[in-house]
């Protein structure tokens, strides 16, 4: 009997040890993959500035992008501004719609309606980005062209609308989770003091879920600034600093996707450098998320 128990304990110990090793390997795969990707992109992207004699300042603040001319110029300022304008515009449209939808699902809608809307939002998140681009090209671009009497509807405005729709699932899902996580005692206390349901929602529940909602906004921004395929179809892909929402633009991601297929030598390396700039944007967003998470934990 004792020997049987010892064998059983030994077997459990071995299984536990093997399981821990498997978990460790899986975790290391993720970490090593991240390190390799970052290392490769930075190695290729920083090479033209370290050993190639290119000026990082001219690269960031230059306004001309002529990589295939006799005297090539590599300036990505128009693309940086286009990416920022597109993301900010999408946030202006997407955040109010997404937040109000999340409040409706979590606090206002009957259970039958919310049970229908949650899968619909999840389905919206699962649609491939190229289909968003095709929808924008077939519906939004012609609508802009007709409504504003333009020669062509591909523009910054089309980019903003498509990105706003694409970030909605992220904002709605994360905000809904944050709102539902607010303790019921907060609501009950507010209602007991005589506040209405709507007053309680906007003055108690939403402020209490502020950190989660801000995290949703940051995640939505990351989705917008990193989008490629949908934007290529609706942006017009013209390298210029936009002075109007109806100007054609080329964000950072579109530039990499459009030119990487035929780029070589310095041109290719500077496309990787564009990726480094894009990575810096994403890193800043992740740092913001980390700060928000720390505040929420406190």
C-alpha positions as CSV (number, residue, x, y, z in Angstrom):
1,X,0.0,0.0,0.0
2,X,2.8,2.4,1.0
3,X,4.8,1.5,-2.1
4,X,1.7,2.1,-4.3
5,X,1.3,5.6,-2.8
6,X,5.0,6.4,-3.3
7,X,4.7,5.3,-7.0
8,X,1.6,7.4,-7.4
9,X,3.3,10.5,-5.8
10,X,6.4,10.0,-8.0
11,X,4.2,9.7,-11.1
12,X,2.3,12.9,-10.2
13,X,5.7,14.7,-9.5
14,X,7.0,13.7,-12.9
15,X,3.8,14.7,-14.7
16,X,3.9,18.1,-12.9
17,X,7.5,18.6,-13.8
18,X,6.9,17.8,-17.5
19,X,3.9,20.1,-17.6
20,X,5.9,22.9,-16.2
21,X,8.6,22.4,-18.8
22,X,6.0,22.4,-21.6
23,X,4.6,25.7,-20.2
24,X,8.1,27.2,-20.0
25,X,8.9,26.2,-23.6
26,X,5.6,27.8,-24.9
27,X,6.4,31.0,-23.0
28,X,9.9,31.1,-24.3
29,X,8.7,30.6,-27.9
30,X,6.6,33.7,-27.6
31,X,9.3,35.8,-25.9
32,X,12.1,34.6,-28.3
33,X,9.8,35.3,-31.3
34,X,9.3,38.8,-30.1
35,X,13.0,39.4,-29.5
36,X,13.9,38.0,-33.0
37,X,11.3,40.2,-34.7
38,X,12.3,43.3,-32.9
39,X,16.0,42.6,-33.4
40,X,15.7,41.9,-37.1
41,X,13.6,45.0,-37.8
42,X,15.9,47.3,-35.8
43,X,19.0,45.8,-37.3
44,X,17.7,46.4,-40.8
45,X,16.1,49.7,-40.0
46,X,18.9,51.3,-38.2
47,X,21.6,50.1,-40.6
48,X,21.3,53.0,-43.1
49,X,21.8,55.6,-40.3
50,X,24.6,53.7,-38.5
51,X,26.7,52.6,-41.5
52,X,24.9,53.9,-44.6
53,X,25.5,57.6,-44.0
54,X,21.8,58.5,-44.1
55,X,20.5,61.3,-41.9
56,X,17.8,60.2,-39.4
57,X,16.6,63.8,-39.0
58,X,16.1,64.2,-42.8
59,X,14.4,60.8,-42.8
60,X,11.9,61.8,-40.1
61,X,11.4,65.4,-41.1
62,X,11.9,65.2,-44.9
63,X,8.8,65.8,-47.1
64,X,9.9,64.1,-50.3
65,X,9.8,60.3,-51.0
66,X,11.5,59.5,-54.3
67,X,13.2,56.1,-53.7
68,X,13.7,55.2,-57.4
69,X,15.0,58.5,-58.9
70,X,18.6,59.2,-59.8
71,X,18.9,61.3,-56.7
72,X,16.7,59.3,-54.2
73,X,15.0,61.1,-51.4
74,X,13.7,59.4,-48.3
75,X,11.4,61.6,-46.2
76,X,8.5,60.1,-44.3
77,X,7.0,63.2,-42.5
78,X,3.9,63.2,-44.8
79,X,3.3,59.5,-43.9
80,X,3.7,60.1,-40.2
81,X,1.3,63.1,-40.3
82,X,-1.2,61.0,-42.4
83,X,-1.0,58.1,-39.9
84,X,-1.6,60.5,-37.0
85,X,-4.4,62.4,-38.7
86,X,-6.1,59.1,-39.7
87,X,-5.9,57.7,-36.2
88,X,-7.1,60.9,-34.5
89,X,-9.9,61.3,-36.9
90,X,-11.0,57.7,-36.4
91,X,-10.9,58.2,-32.6
92,X,-13.1,61.3,-32.8
93,X,-15.7,59.2,-34.6
94,X,-15.2,55.8,-33.2
95,X,-14.8,56.5,-29.4
96,X,-18.2,58.1,-28.8
97,X,-20.0,55.5,-30.9
98,X,-18.0,52.6,-29.3
99,X,-18.4,53.9,-25.8
100,X,-22.1,54.6,-26.1
101,X,-22.6,51.1,-27.6
102,X,-20.7,49.5,-24.7
103,X,-22.9,51.4,-22.2
104,X,-26.0,50.3,-24.0
105,X,-24.9,46.7,-24.0
106,X,-23.8,46.6,-20.4
107,X,-26.3,48.9,-18.7
108,X,-29.3,49.8,-20.8
109,X,-30.2,47.0,-23.3
110,X,-32.6,44.2,-22.3
111,X,-30.8,40.8,-21.9
112,X,-32.2,39.5,-25.2
113,X,-30.9,42.5,-27.1
114,X,-27.4,42.4,-25.5
115,X,-27.2,38.7,-26.2
116,X,-27.7,39.5,-29.8
117,X,-25.4,42.5,-30.0
118,X,-22.4,40.9,-28.3
119,X,-22.0,38.1,-31.0
120,X,-22.5,40.8,-33.7
121,X,-19.6,42.9,-32.3
122,X,-17.5,39.8,-32.1
123,X,-18.3,38.9,-35.7
124,X,-17.4,42.4,-36.7
125,X,-14.0,41.9,-35.1
126,X,-13.5,38.7,-37.0
127,X,-14.0,40.2,-40.5
128,X,-10.7,40.3,-42.5
129,X,-9.3,43.8,-42.9
130,X,-9.3,43.5,-46.7
131,X,-13.1,43.2,-46.6
132,X,-13.3,46.5,-44.8
133,X,-11.2,47.9,-47.5
134,X,-13.4,46.5,-50.2
135,X,-16.5,47.9,-48.5
136,X,-14.8,51.3,-48.2
137,X,-13.8,51.2,-51.9
138,X,-17.2,50.1,-53.1
139,X,-19.4,52.2,-50.8
140,X,-17.6,54.9,-48.9
141,X,-15.3,56.2,-51.6
142,X,-18.1,56.6,-54.2
143,X,-20.3,58.2,-51.5
144,X,-17.6,60.8,-50.7
145,X,-17.0,61.5,-54.4
146,X,-20.7,62.1,-55.1
147,X,-21.5,64.0,-51.9
148,X,-18.7,66.4,-52.0
149,X,-18.4,66.6,-55.8
150,X,-14.8,65.4,-55.9
151,X,-12.8,64.0,-58.8
152,X,-12.0,61.0,-56.7
153,X,-13.2,59.8,-53.4
154,X,-10.1,58.1,-52.1
155,X,-8.9,60.4,-49.4
156,X,-8.0,60.9,-45.7
157,X,-11.8,61.1,-45.0
158,X,-12.3,57.6,-46.4
159,X,-9.4,56.4,-44.3
160,X,-10.9,57.9,-41.1
161,X,-14.3,56.4,-41.7
162,X,-12.9,52.9,-42.4
163,X,-10.5,53.0,-39.4
164,X,-13.4,54.2,-37.1
165,X,-15.5,51.2,-38.1
166,X,-12.5,48.8,-37.7
167,X,-11.7,50.0,-34.2
168,X,-15.3,49.8,-33.0
169,X,-15.2,46.0,-32.0
170,X,-12.1,46.6,-29.8
171,X,-13.5,49.7,-28.1
172,X,-16.9,48.1,-27.5
173,X,-15.6,44.7,-26.3
174,X,-13.0,46.1,-23.8
175,X,-15.3,48.9,-22.6
176,X,-18.2,46.6,-22.1
177,X,-16.0,44.3,-20.0
178,X,-14.7,47.3,-17.9
179,X,-18.2,48.6,-17.3
180,X,-19.6,45.1,-16.3
181,X,-16.6,44.8,-13.8
182,X,-17.8,47.8,-11.8
183,X,-19.1,46.5,-8.4
184,X,-22.9,46.4,-8.0
185,X,-22.5,48.2,-4.7
186,X,-21.6,51.4,-6.6
187,X,-24.8,51.3,-8.6
188,X,-26.9,50.3,-5.6
189,X,-25.5,53.1,-3.5
190,X,-26.1,55.7,-6.2
191,X,-29.7,54.5,-6.8
192,X,-30.4,54.5,-3.0
193,X,-29.4,58.1,-2.9
194,X,-32.1,59.0,-5.4
195,X,-30.1,59.1,-8.7
196,X,-31.7,57.8,-11.8
197,X,-30.4,54.9,-13.8
198,X,-28.9,57.1,-16.5
199,X,-27.3,59.4,-13.9
200,X,-25.8,56.4,-12.1
201,X,-24.5,55.1,-15.4
202,X,-22.7,58.3,-16.5
203,X,-21.7,59.7,-13.1
204,X,-20.8,56.6,-11.2
205,X,-20.3,53.5,-13.4
206,X,-18.5,55.1,-16.3
207,X,-16.0,57.1,-14.1
208,X,-15.4,53.9,-12.1
209,X,-14.6,52.0,-15.3
210,X,-12.4,54.9,-16.6
211,X,-9.1,53.0,-16.7
212,X,-10.6,50.1,-18.7
213,X,-12.3,52.5,-21.1
214,X,-9.0,54.4,-21.7
215,X,-7.3,51.1,-22.3
216,X,-9.9,50.3,-24.9
217,X,-9.3,53.6,-26.6
218,X,-5.5,52.9,-26.7
219,X,-6.0,49.4,-28.0
220,X,-8.3,50.8,-30.7
221,X,-5.7,53.4,-31.6
222,X,-3.2,50.5,-32.0
223,X,-5.6,48.8,-34.4
224,X,-6.0,51.9,-36.4
225,X,-2.3,53.0,-36.7
226,X,-1.2,49.4,-37.6
227,X,-3.8,48.8,-40.3
228,X,-2.6,48.2,-43.8
229,X,-4.7,46.4,-46.4
230,X,-7.9,48.3,-45.9
231,X,-6.2,51.6,-46.0
232,X,-4.3,50.9,-49.2
233,X,-7.7,50.5,-51.0
234,X,-9.2,53.8,-49.8
235,X,-6.3,56.2,-49.1
236,X,-5.2,57.2,-52.7
237,X,-1.6,56.5,-51.7
238,X,-0.2,59.9,-52.6
239,X,2.8,61.1,-50.6
240,X,1.9,64.6,-49.4
241,X,1.2,66.4,-46.2
242,X,-2.7,66.6,-46.0
243,X,-4.1,70.0,-45.8
244,X,-7.7,68.8,-46.2
245,X,-9.6,65.6,-45.2
246,X,-10.2,65.1,-48.9
247,X,-6.6,64.9,-49.8
248,X,-5.0,61.6,-50.9
249,X,-2.6,60.2,-48.3
250,X,-0.2,57.4,-47.7
251,X,0.2,56.2,-44.1
252,X,3.3,54.5,-42.8
253,X,1.9,50.9,-43.1
254,X,0.7,51.4,-46.7
255,X,4.1,52.7,-47.7
256,X,5.8,49.5,-46.4
257,X,3.3,47.2,-48.0
258,X,3.3,49.0,-51.4
259,X,7.0,49.2,-51.9
260,X,8.6,46.3,-50.1
261,X,8.0,43.9,-53.0
262,X,10.4,45.6,-55.3
263,X,12.6,47.5,-52.9
264,X,16.3,46.7,-52.6
265,X,19.5,47.9,-50.8
266,X,19.0,51.4,-49.2
267,X,15.4,51.6,-50.3
268,X,14.5,48.3,-48.6
269,X,16.5,49.3,-45.5
270,X,14.7,52.6,-45.2
271,X,11.4,50.8,-45.4
272,X,12.5,48.7,-42.5
273,X,13.4,52.1,-40.8
274,X,9.8,53.1,-41.5
275,X,8.8,50.0,-39.6
276,X,11.0,51.1,-36.7
277,X,9.1,54.4,-36.5
278,X,5.8,52.5,-36.6
279,X,7.1,50.2,-33.8
280,X,7.9,53.3,-31.8
281,X,4.3,54.4,-32.1
282,X,3.0,50.9,-31.0
283,X,5.5,50.9,-28.1
284,X,4.2,54.2,-26.8
285,X,0.7,52.9,-27.0
286,X,1.7,49.8,-25.0
287,X,3.4,51.9,-22.4
288,X,0.2,53.9,-22.0
289,X,-1.7,50.6,-21.6
290,X,0.7,49.5,-18.9
291,X,0.3,52.8,-17.0
292,X,-3.5,52.5,-17.2
293,X,-3.3,48.9,-16.0
294,X,-1.2,50.0,-13.0
295,X,-3.7,52.7,-12.1
296,X,-6.6,50.3,-12.4
297,X,-4.7,47.8,-10.1
298,X,-4.4,50.5,-7.5
